[in-house]
């Protein structure tokens, strides 16, 4: 097993816990005081693209050991001539071919196009309490930047204030809050996507949303995710709430209705309960039946009035992957998110997360292969988003390139939540009257902030004045610092992606291709179909030498 370093002396970053391939700690805490690369980038912004202490240092790459098959063992091409995809009014002069002129805008969808200012989207932020606690900064940040955010499954079912009559939802304050917060700052770029699982379908979430919000909301069917192959879970510590969830129709483990469980809880032997969702398609025996049922579901949603429908699938095997791509293409869905193992979660059985499913790079490579097979038959293949362990700008480039031309977005879960945590903690210290509402975790600013940045929002966040320019000075009082942190992190990711794309001579997202990658070892070449680095253009190189 590859072990990743906990510190980066060049960037002056360090992980609190054990880092994964993404560079994030395997256990990411909302109360963390720093200072991984994503945490620091949420304040420092694009400054963190470069080594620290300019003028007093020189730096050299440490990324030389390319072991195993993973995204880190794809390397990004650079070229010494050419320029492709320049925007209108730009020429191929050196004055125009600069990285700030790289356009990161993208779009997805079939009959209705959804625009995004950057090729990013969030993971599904569902019924886990951490998503509810930090929704405001995350949603406002996403809306201000202009990328899609996903409301995950079970939000209606776990909300005590939801009203469900005769099996159908008639009121859901939490779901409405999440949608309304995003729409308040939505300016045409991005989208609010609401996910449905088995329970959500039973509760009539689709019917409720179309009546209340119309085409302002995209509906998403959920087949799975990369962190687990069973339904979603949350954990509750109140036995009355556990009984409430059981009565709502959920699986609650251990069963809070049993007298022996109640006795164990009252004596402190049991301290919490896990709420689980159900598996889908349990009454079907083969993929033909799944296809028929899926097409009926999409037809029903279209009949309700949904113009934009998406699908999220997890790291199942090749049959399920082929079904997802084929069915989504056949029903003209607007987006298919493919989440590989290595992706994050609010709660999953840990050994399941560690041992089940297909790792992201293998799954994504096969996604491209299967999409190509459909395209060769003349199919208009569904637009895709790749997910599963992404956090940095190089990850974005590699995922877009590996799945090109089908990948339009890269889905980040935990990475885009970290600035929400950080900003809320800072705001809770600077404005104590807001601490409880924001779920701030700190009583004082840590030295990791005060010694390097300062003690005011204007000092701390590199993106503060960019947000101020966008919303106006008067509106800044309503913008959570977590949203400013989301903006600041996204600005760093965007600038880094622009630089990588400019080096590959690709000046818009649609131009990025698999030819912009090479494999750093033979195993990765075999699994991805991306040629080994010294063989890419080797024939052309020898032709040049023979001239």
N, C-alpha and C positions, 0 to 999 in steps of 0.2 A: 504494500500500500504506500502510495506517495505521501510524504509529509510535507506540508507547506510551511514556510518560515513565518514566525509570529511577528517579526518586526522588519521594517524597511528603513534602513539608516538613511538612504537617499532622500526619501520623502518625509522622514521623521514621523513615521506612523508605527503603531503597534497594536496587535490584537489582544484583547482582554482574555479571550478563550482560545480554543483550538481553531485555526483557520481552515476553511474548506477551499476548494479550487477557485471559488468566486472571490476569495479574499475576505469574505465575511466570516465571523466566528460561527461555529456550528450552533451555538446557543447565543442568540442576539437579544440583549436585554434592553427594555425601554428605559431603565434607569442608568444605563452605561455612561461613564464619565470619560470615555474615549480610550484609545484614539486610533481606530482603524482608518483606512484610506477613505471609505465612504463617509464616515463620521466627520473627518476633518474636511472633506470636500464640501460638506453641507454648510460650512462657514467660509472656507478659504476659496472655494470655487475653482476657476481655471488656473489659479496660481499653483495648485497641487499637481498640475501636469508636469512640473519641472522639478529638478533636484533643488534641495534647499541650499541656502547660504551661497548664492551666486557671488563669484569673485574671490571666494576663499576655498573653493573645492573644485575637484574634477571627479567625474563619476563614470563607472563602467557597468555594463549589464551583468546581472547575475543569472539570467535565464538561459542556461547552457545545457542543462540536463533534461533531455526530452525523452521521458520514460512513459510508456503506456499510451493508451488511446484516450485523449481528452481534448477539450477545446484549447487548452494551453499548448498543445502540440500541433495546432494549426498556426502557421505564421503568415503574416500579411505581406503581400507583394508590394514593391515600389518600382516605379519606372523612371527612366531618365529622359523620356520624351513623350509628347502627346498631351492632349487635354480633351476630355469627353463630357458632354452634358452641361456645358456652360449655359447659364441663363440668358434670357433675351437681353440684347443690348451689350453683351460681353463678347470680347474677341479672344483669340488664343494668344494674345500678347502676354508678356510676363507681368504687366501691370494688372491684368484682369485675372490671371490664373493664380490667385492667392487663396489661402484656405478660408478666410472670412466670406469668400464668394461661393463656397460650397453650400448648396441648398439641402437642408435636411427635411423639407416637407415631404410627406408621403400621403397616400390615400389607400383605402380599401373599400371593397364592396362591389356588387354587380350592378343592379339597376339604380341604386342610390349610392353615391360615393361619399364616404366619410373622410374628412381631411384631418391630418394631424401635423402639428408644427415640427415635431421630431418623431423619429421612428421608434417610439416607446409606448408602452401601455403598462398599467399596473397589473399585478396578479389579482386574483379574486379575494376581496376583503369582506369576509362574510360574518358569520355569527360568533366568531371568537371575540371575546370582550376587548381585546387590544385594538381590533379594527374599529369597534364602536367608539372607544375612548379617544382615538386619535384621528377620527374620520375628518373632522373639520379642517385641520391643517393639510391633510393629505389631499382632500377633494379640492380645496381652494387652490392649493399649489398646482395640482394637475390642470385645473381650469385656467389659471393664469398663464401657465406655460403653453397649454393647448394640446394635451395628449389624453387618450381615453383612460378612464378609471372604471374598475369593475366592482359592483356590489355583489359579494359572493352569496352562497346558498344559505338558506335557513334564517335569514334576518327576520322574516315575518314570524316564523314559528317560535323563536326564543323571546320575542318581545312580549312582555307581560301586558302591555297596553294594546296589543293587537286585538281586534275584535273579529272573530270568525263565527259566522252564523250559517248553519246548515252546510257545513263543510267548505264555506267560501269566505274569504277575507272581505271585510267591509271597511276596515280601518287598520292602518299600520303606521303609527307615528314615527317609529325608527326608520322604516324604509323611506317614508316621505321626507324625513329630515335629511337623509343621505342624498337623495336625489335633488332636493331643493337647494342644499348647500352648494352643490356642484353647479347647478344651472344658474345660480345667481351671478357667477363670474364667467360663465361660458360665453365665448365670443365667436363661435363658428368653427373653431378648431378643437378636435377631441370629441369625446362622446361619453355618455353615461350608459354603461352596460349592466343589466341586471340578470344575474344567473338564476337558473331554476334547476332543482333536483327533484327527486320523487315527491318529497313532502311539499315542496313549493308548488308543484304541479297539482297535487291533491287540494291544496289550499286555495287554488285559483289566483295565484300571483299574476299570471299573464293577463287574465281577464281584468283584474283590478288595475294593472298598470296602463293598459291600453285605454281604459275608460277615463283615467285620471290624467295621463300624460300624453297620450297619443303617440306620435312619431318622434317625440323628444327623447324617448328611451329605446335602446336596443335590447332585445331579449336574447338570452344565451341559454342553450341547453347544455347540461353538464353530464359528460360521460365519465370523467375521472380527473385525476391530477397526478403529478409526479411524486408526491410525498406518500401516497397510500393507495391501496386498491380496494378499500371499503368506503362507505359513506363518511361524511364529515363528522367531526367530533368537537365537543367543547367540554369543559369541566366546570362543575358548579359545587359550591361548598355549603349551600343552604338546602336542607332536606325538603322544605316546603316548595322551593323552586324546582327541585328534582321531581317531586310528585306532580307539580304543575306541568313539567315537560313530558312526563309519562302520560298524563291525561291528554296532552296535546297530540299524542300518538307516536312519540319518539321512543326509541329503545334507550333505556337508562340503566347503566351498569355500575354498581350492583343495584338490584331492583329496590327502590326506596319504599315500595308498598309492603315488602316483607317485614314481618315483626322482628325477625332476628337481625335484619339489616338495620332497622331503626334502633334496636337495642345496642348494636355495635357502634352506630353513629353517636348515640347519646353518651356512650362510654369513651368516645374518642378513638376507638380502634379503626373506624372508617371516618375519614375526614372530607371526602369529596366523592362526587358521582360523575361518570362520563356519559354524556348524551351522544347517541349515534344516529346517523341517518341510515336509510335502507338502500340496498342494492337495486339497481335498475334492471329491467329486462329478465327478471328471474323466471317468468312464465314462458320464455321463448327458447327454442331448442337449436336453432341454427341461424346463420347470417341472413338467409332469405327472409325469415320472419322478422329479424331485426330491421332489415331494409324496409319491409312493408310497414312496420310499426313506426319507424322513423319518418317515412314519407307522409304517413297519416298525421303525425304530430306537426310536421312543418306545414302541411296543408291546413290544419286547424288554426295554427298561429297566423298564417296568411289570411285566413278567413276572418280572424278577429280584427285584422287591419295592420298587422306588423309588416313594415316595409323592409326592415333590417333585422336579420336573425343570424346569430353566430353559434358556434359549437366549441366546447372545450373538452379535449380528451387527454388522458394520462399516458403513463409509460407502460401500457399493455404490450403484448407481443405484436408480431407483424400482421396477423389477421385483423386485429382490432384497428391497427393503424391504417391498413388498406380500406377497411370499411369506413373509417372516418373521412378519409380523403375522397373516396368514391361517392359516398352518400352526400357529403357536403357539396361536392361538385355537381352531382346530379340534381340536387334540390336548389341549386344556385344560392347557397348561403353566402353571407358577406365576409365571414372570417372564420378560420379554423385555428384555434390555439392548441399547439402540441407541446405538452409539458413533460419533459424527461425527468427521470430519476436523478436526484441531486437538487431538485427544487425544494422550496421551503414550505413551511406550514405554521399555523397557529397551534395545532395539536395533532399529532399522529402517534400511533404506537412506534416507539423508537426503532426496534429491530426490524419492523416492517419497512420503515423509512430507509434503513441502512441496507436492506437485503432484497427488496422486491424491485421488479421492473427493469426497464431498459434505460441505461444511462443516456443523458441528453444527446451527446454527439452521435452515438449510434442511431438513436431514434430519428434525429433530424436528418442524418445522411440518408436513411431509408425513406424518409418523407420526400426528399428531393427525387430519389429514384422512382418512387411510385407516382409522384406527380408528373414526372417526365413520361412515364408510360401512358398516362391518360392524355397528356398533351400531344403525344405522337399519334393518338387516335382521333385527334381533332377536338378534344374536350376543352372547354374553357375552365381551367382548373381553379378551384377555390383559392382565394388569397389566404395566406398563412401568417401566423405569429409563432415564433419559437420561444419556449420558456424552459427554465430549469437550471438555476445556479448561475445567473448572470448578474454582474454588478458594475462592470467597468466599460469604458468606451471601446476597448479592443474586443470585448465580448460582443458588443452590439455589431461591430463591423463583421466579425467572423460569422455570427449567426445569420446576418443578412446575406452575406456572400455564399455561405454553405447552401442555403436554400433558394438562392436567386434563380430565376426571376419571381418565384412564388412568394417569398417572404417579404412582407411589407412592414412588419413591426417586430420588435423584440420585447417580450414580456418580462418585467422585473417585479418581483414581489418584495422581499425583505429590503433590498437596496433602496427602494423608493419610500419605504416606511421609516427608515432610520432618521432622515431629516425631520420628519414629523415628531418623533420622540424627542430629538435633540432640541428643536425649537420650543416645544412645549415645556421642557425642563428649564430652559433659559428664561422663558417668559414667566414661568411660575416664580422664579427668584426675583426677577426685575419688577414684577407687578404681583405681589403676594395675594392681592384680592382676587386674582384670576387663577390662582394655583389649583384649587379644587376643581374648578370647571374644566381646566385644561389637562387635568391629571398629571400635573408636574410632580416630579419625584425628588427634586433637590431642594435643600434649604439654603445653599450657597453655591455660587459659581465655582467650579473646580479650577485648579491652577492650569490645567490643560487648556482652559479658555482665557482666563484673565492675564496670564503671563505672555500669551502670544497675540491675543486679539483685543482685549479690553473688556469693558463692562457695560457697554450700551449696544443696542441693536445696530446703530450706525457704525460702530467700531467692529462688531463681531461678524456681520454678514456681508460678504463681498457683493451680493446681489441686492442689498437693501435699496439702493437708489435706482436700480433698474425697475424694481417693483413699484417704487414711488412714482417713477415716470409713467408707468403703465396705468396705474389706478388713480393717480392724483394725490396730492398731499392730504386732502381732507379725508380720503378713504383709507389712508394707511392705518388709522386707529382701529379699523375693523379687520385688518389682515393679520392673522396669527403669525407669530414668528416661525412656526413650523412650516407654514406655506412659503415664507421667504427662504427658509432653508431648502425646501423642495426646489424652488427656482434656482438657488445657488448651486446645488448639486447638479441639476439638469444642465445648467450653463457649463459646468466643468465637463460633463459627459459630452455635450454638444460640441464644445470647442475641440476636445480630444478626438471626437469622431470626424470633425471637419478636417483636422490635420492628417489623420490616417487616410481619409478619402482623397485629399489633395495629393498626398504622396503616391497614391495609386492612380492619380490623374483622373479621378472620377468626381465630377462636380455636382452630381445629384444622386439621390438614393437609387433611382431606377437604373443607373448605369453600373452599380456595383454587381459583380458577377463572381462565379466560382473561380475564374481565371485570376482573381485577385488574392488567391490563397495558394500556399503550398504546404505540404505535410513535412513535419520535422523528423518523422521516423517512418519506417516501412509499415508498421502496424496501422498507424493512422491513415496512411495511403490506402491500404487494403480495405479498411472499414468505411472510409468516406468517399473514395474515388477521386480524391484530390492528390495530384501527383507529388512525388517526393521532390524536395526543393532543388536538388542538383539536376533533376531530369526535366524540370519545367524550362521550355525554350532551349534545351540543350541542342536540339537539331538546328535551330536557328543560329545559335552561337557558333556551331561548327561551320555552318554555311558562311558566316561572316569571316571566320578565320581562313576559309578557302578562297576568298575573293582575291 
